[in-house]
């Protein structure tokens, strides 16, 4: 790191973490559906839910692994039927992100979760896109969309989904790969990612959350992704670690998600500080914040409290998030200048 971070008292760290500008690059919009909004949309759309109250639904958020989470995640998404529903969900997230001083977000959405229920592709994308555009105008937050393929479904299904989305190509910037990781290696989606590369879309993929380091190799070499979502299992492969450092491949790490899905048993043992120390381009994100106990600032404050990281790491993580985004170089430079200004201000007040 070339930037010299001023001395900032540990007592001011939570305030600094909240105040610093940051990007969020790993957030599933369907995973931001709070129980209150699920119930409001269920009522509006006359959808029957298997829970009789907001409290009962929240109490069901007790996951033992990725699959037990996905089961309830898809149930929650059943209330999303109309363009306004997608708009309301995205605006609710963007309001929280702006309050967390997120200056830029690249939002994952799962069209197959909705098209399988008979919801039109344009309903999904237009609702989300309109929310991003309105949030930019009213709150100044930069927000773009990444279409994610569900990896437990077939590659044929992914290819059909891509073709269905192409008339709306101007409304999303890239594609990703999510859902059940184990048993669904990146190689399964080689053709659809090759097609997306030809189309000039940005490419990312979930790899190395519950799956092995081999999935990270596969995402890089077969899918040709620019970023790895999660990637915490990379520590198990020294050659992979060297490559990730050498090529500065961004890893969009999600600490509270890792805790909630039992990828780690205790936040104090999370490997993000070690990955950062080793020179990997890691950053902090919220994944599915409504389900995993916190939006991006909560991920920062809880991880820092548990691990004892300080201002130097805070600066590097925020800067990594801005640099790893698919925004223009000019935008990134502007945000990094804002980041430097916040650190200078905190340093001056020390």
C-alpha positions in Angstrom: 0.0 0.0 0.0 1.5 3.3 -1.1 -0.9 5.6 0.9 0.2 6.5 4.4 -2.8 6.1 6.8 -2.8 8.7 9.6 -2.9 7.5 13.2 -6.5 7.1 14.3 -7.5 6.1 17.8 -9.1 2.6 18.1 -12.0 4.2 19.9 -12.9 6.1 16.7 -12.7 3.0 14.5 -16.4 2.2 14.4 -17.2 5.7 13.4 -14.5 5.7 10.7 -15.7 2.3 9.3 -19.2 3.9 8.9 -18.0 7.2 7.5 -15.5 5.9 4.9 -16.8 5.7 1.3 -16.9 2.1 0.0 -18.2 -0.1 -2.8 -20.3 -3.2 -2.3 -19.6 -5.8 -5.0 -21.3 -8.9 -3.5 -24.9 -8.5 -2.6 -27.9 -10.5 -3.8 -30.9 -8.2 -4.1 -33.3 -11.1 -3.2 -31.2 -11.5 -0.1 -32.0 -8.0 1.0 -35.7 -8.8 1.4 -36.5 -8.0 5.1 -39.3 -10.0 6.7 -41.4 -6.8 7.0 -41.2 -6.2 3.3 -41.9 -9.9 2.5 -45.1 -9.7 4.5 -46.1 -6.3 3.0 -45.6 -7.7 -0.5 -47.4 -10.9 0.3 -50.3 -8.9 1.5 -50.2 -6.6 -1.5 -50.0 -9.5 -4.0 -52.3 -11.9 -2.0 -49.5 -14.5 -1.7 -49.9 -17.2 1.1 -46.8 -17.5 3.2 -46.0 -20.6 5.4 -45.4 -18.2 8.4 -48.1 -16.4 10.3 -46.0 -13.4 11.4 -42.9 -11.4 10.8 -41.4 -12.8 14.0 -42.1 -16.4 12.9 -40.4 -15.8 9.6 -37.4 -14.1 11.3 -37.2 -17.1 13.7 -36.9 -19.4 10.7 -33.6 -17.7 9.7 -31.5 -20.4 11.5 -29.3 -22.0 8.9 -26.9 -24.8 9.2 -25.4 -24.6 5.7 -25.8 -23.0 2.3 -28.6 -25.3 1.2 -30.8 -24.7 4.3 -30.4 -20.9 3.7 -31.3 -21.3 0.0 -34.5 -23.1 0.8 -35.9 -20.2 2.7 -34.4 -17.6 0.3 -36.4 -19.0 -2.6 -39.5 -19.1 -0.4 -39.1 -15.4 0.4 -38.7 -14.5 -3.3 -42.1 -16.0 -4.0 -43.8 -12.6 -3.1 -42.0 -10.8 -6.0 -44.5 -10.7 -8.9 -44.6 -7.3 -10.4 -42.2 -4.6 -11.5 -43.1 -2.4 -8.5 -42.1 -5.3 -6.2 -38.6 -5.5 -7.6 -38.4 -1.7 -7.5 -39.4 -1.5 -3.9 -37.0 -4.2 -2.9 -34.1 -2.5 -4.6 -34.9 0.9 -3.3 -35.0 -0.4 0.3 -31.5 -1.9 -0.2 -30.2 1.3 -1.9 -31.5 3.5 0.9 -29.6 1.4 3.4 -26.5 1.3 1.3 -26.5 5.1 0.9 -26.8 5.4 4.7 -23.8 3.1 5.0 -21.7 5.5 2.8 -21.7 2.9 -0.1 -20.8 5.1 -3.1 -21.1 2.3 -5.6 -22.8 -1.1 -5.7 -22.9 -3.9 -8.2 -26.1 -5.8 -7.4 -26.6 -9.5 -8.2 -30.0 -10.6 -9.2 -31.3 -14.2 -10.0 -33.7 -14.0 -12.9 -34.3 -17.8 -13.0 -35.7 -17.7 -9.5 -38.5 -15.5 -10.9 -38.9 -16.7 -14.5 -39.5 -20.2 -13.2 -42.5 -18.8 -11.4 -43.8 -17.2 -14.6 -42.5 -13.7 -13.9 -41.3 -12.0 -17.0 -37.6 -11.1 -17.5 -38.4 -7.5 -18.3 -40.5 -7.3 -15.1 -37.4 -8.2 -13.0 -34.8 -6.2 -14.8 -36.9 -3.0 -15.4 -38.0 -2.8 -11.7 -34.4 -3.2 -10.5 -33.0 -0.9 -13.1 -35.5 1.9 -12.4 -34.7 1.7 -8.7 -30.9 2.0 -9.5 -31.6 5.0 -11.7 -33.8 6.8 -9.2 -31.4 6.2 -6.3 -28.6 7.7 -8.4 -30.7 10.8 -9.0 -32.0 11.2 -5.4 -29.1 9.9 -3.3 -26.1 10.1 -5.6 -25.3 6.4 -5.2 -23.9 4.6 -8.2 -25.7 1.3 -8.8 -25.4 -1.3 -11.5 -26.8 -4.8 -12.1 -25.1 -8.2 -12.5 -27.3 -11.1 -13.8 -26.4 -14.3 -11.9 -27.0 -17.8 -13.2 -28.2 -20.5 -10.7 -25.6 -23.2 -10.7 -27.8 -26.0 -9.5 -29.8 -25.7 -12.8 -28.4 -26.8 -16.2 -26.2 -24.8 -18.5 -29.0 -25.0 -21.1 -31.2 -23.1 -18.7 -28.5 -20.5 -18.2 -28.0 -20.1 -22.0 -31.8 -19.7 -22.4 -31.8 -17.1 -19.6 -29.1 -15.1 -21.2 -30.9 -15.0 -24.6 -34.1 -13.9 -22.8 -32.2 -11.1 -21.1 -30.3 -9.8 -24.2 -33.0 -7.4 -25.4 -32.3 -5.6 -22.0 -28.5 -5.8 -22.4 -28.1 -2.1 -21.7 -29.5 -2.5 -18.2 -27.0 -4.9 -16.7 -23.2 -4.8 -16.9 -22.1 -8.4 -16.3 -23.0 -12.0 -15.3 -22.2 -14.1 -12.2 -22.7 -17.6 -10.9 -24.4 -18.4 -7.6 -26.6 -20.9 -5.6 -25.5 -24.4 -4.5 -21.8 -24.6 -5.0 -20.7 -28.1 -4.0 -21.2 -30.6 -6.9 -21.7 -27.7 -9.4 -18.1 -26.8 -10.6 -17.5 -23.8 -12.8 -16.7 -26.0 -15.8 -20.4 -26.8 -16.0 -20.9 -23.3 -17.3 -18.0 -22.9 -19.7 -20.1 -22.3 -22.8 -22.4 -19.7 -21.4 -19.5 -17.7 -19.9 -17.7 -17.9 -23.2 -20.8 -16.4 -24.9 -21.0 -13.7 -22.3 -17.3 -12.8 -22.8 -18.0 -12.5 -26.6 -20.8 -10.1 -25.7 -18.4 -7.9 -23.7 -20.1 -8.5 -20.4 -18.1 -8.4 -17.1 -17.6 -11.9 -15.6 -17.6 -12.9 -12.0 -18.4 -16.2 -10.2 -18.9 -17.6 -6.7 -16.1 -20.0 -5.9 -14.4 -21.3 -2.8 -17.1 -20.6 -0.3 -18.0 -24.2 0.6 -16.4 -25.6 -2.6 -12.7 -26.5 -2.9 -9.8 -24.3 -4.2 -10.1 -26.2 -7.5 -13.4 -24.3 -8.1 -11.4 -21.0 -7.9 -8.9 -22.3 -10.5 -11.8 -23.4 -12.7 -13.5 -20.0 -12.4 -10.3 -18.2 -13.4 -9.1 -20.6 -16.1 -12.3 -21.9 -17.6 -14.8 -19.1 -17.0 -12.2 -16.3 -17.3 -13.7 -14.3 -14.5 -12.3 -10.9 -13.4 -13.4 -11.4 -9.7 -14.0 -14.3 -7.3 -17.0 -14.0 -5.0 -16.1 -15.4 -1.6 -12.8 -17.3 -2.3 -12.1 -17.9 1.4 -11.0 -21.5 0.7 -8.1 -20.2 -1.4 -5.9 -20.4 1.8 -5.9 -24.2 1.4 -3.8 -24.0 -1.8 -0.4 -22.2 -1.6 0.0 -22.1 -5.4 -3.4 -20.5 -5.8 -2.6 -17.9 -3.1 0.5 -16.9 -5.0 -1.4 -16.6 -8.2 -4.2 -14.4 -6.5 -1.5 -12.1 -5.1 0.4 -11.9 -8.4 -2.6 -11.2 -10.5 -4.4 -9.1 -7.8 -7.6 -11.0 -8.4 -10.3 -9.4 -6.2 -12.1 -11.6 -3.7 -15.5 -10.3 -2.5 -15.5 -11.8 1.0 -18.7 -11.8 3.2 -17.8 -12.3 6.9 -21.3 -12.5 8.5 -22.5 -14.8 5.7 -19.5 -17.1 6.4 -20.4 -17.1 10.1 -24.1 -17.7 9.6 -23.6 -20.5 7.1 -20.9 -22.1 9.3 -18.0 -21.6 6.9 -16.3 -20.2 10.0 -17.3 -21.0 13.6 -16.2 -17.7 15.1 -15.6 -14.3 13.5 -12.4 -14.0 15.5 -11.1 -16.9 13.5 -12.1 -15.5 10.1 -9.2 -15.7 7.6 -9.8 -12.3 5.9 -7.1 -10.5 8.0 -4.6 -13.3 7.0 -5.6 -13.0 3.3 -5.2 -9.2 3.5 -1.8 -9.6 5.2 -0.7 -12.1 2.5 -1.3 -9.4 -0.2 -4.6 -10.6 -1.6 -7.1 -8.0 -2.9 -9.9 -8.8 -0.5 -12.9 -6.6 0.5 -15.9 -6.8 2.8 -19.5 -7.3 1.6 -22.9 -8.3 3.0 -24.0 -11.1 0.6 -27.6 -11.6 1.8 -27.9 -9.0 4.5 -31.6 -9.5 5.5 -30.7 -13.2 6.3 -27.2 -13.0 7.6 -27.5 -10.3 10.3 -26.2 -7.1 8.8 -25.6 -4.8 5.9 -22.1 -3.8 4.8 -21.2 -1.5 7.8 -22.3 -4.2 10.2 -19.9 -6.7 8.5 -17.1 -4.2 8.9 -17.8 -3.3 12.5 -18.3 -6.8 13.7 -15.3 -8.2 11.9 -13.0 -5.4 13.1 -14.3 -5.9 16.7 -13.7 -9.6 16.6 -10.3 -9.6 14.9 -8.7 -6.3 16.2 -7.9 -5.0 12.8 -7.1 -1.2 12.6 -7.2 1.9 10.5 -4.6 0.6 8.0 -6.7 -2.4 7.2 -9.9 -0.4 7.0 -8.3 1.9 4.4 -7.0 -1.0 2.3 -10.3 -2.9 2.4 -12.3 0.2 1.3 -9.8 1.1 -1.4 -9.8 -2.5 -2.6 -13.6 -2.4 -3.0 -13.4 0.8 -5.0 -10.6 -0.4 -7.2 -12.2 -3.8 -7.9 -15.4 -2.3 -9.1 -16.3 -2.2 -12.8 -16.7 1.6 -12.7 -14.6 3.9 -14.9 -11.1 4.9 -13.8 -12.2 8.5 -13.4 -15.0 7.5 -11.0 -12.6 5.3 -9.0 -10.1 8.1 -8.7 -12.8 10.4 -7.5 -14.0 7.9 -4.8 -10.4 7.2 -3.7 -9.9 10.9 -3.3 -13.0 11.0 -1.1 -11.7 8.0 0.9 -8.3 9.8 1.4 -10.2 12.9 2.6 -12.2 11.0 5.2 -9.0 9.4 6.6 -7.2 12.8 6.6 -10.1 14.4 8.5 -10.1 11.6 11.1 -6.3 11.8 11.4 -6.5 15.6 11.9 -9.0 15.2 14.7 -6.8 12.7 16.6 
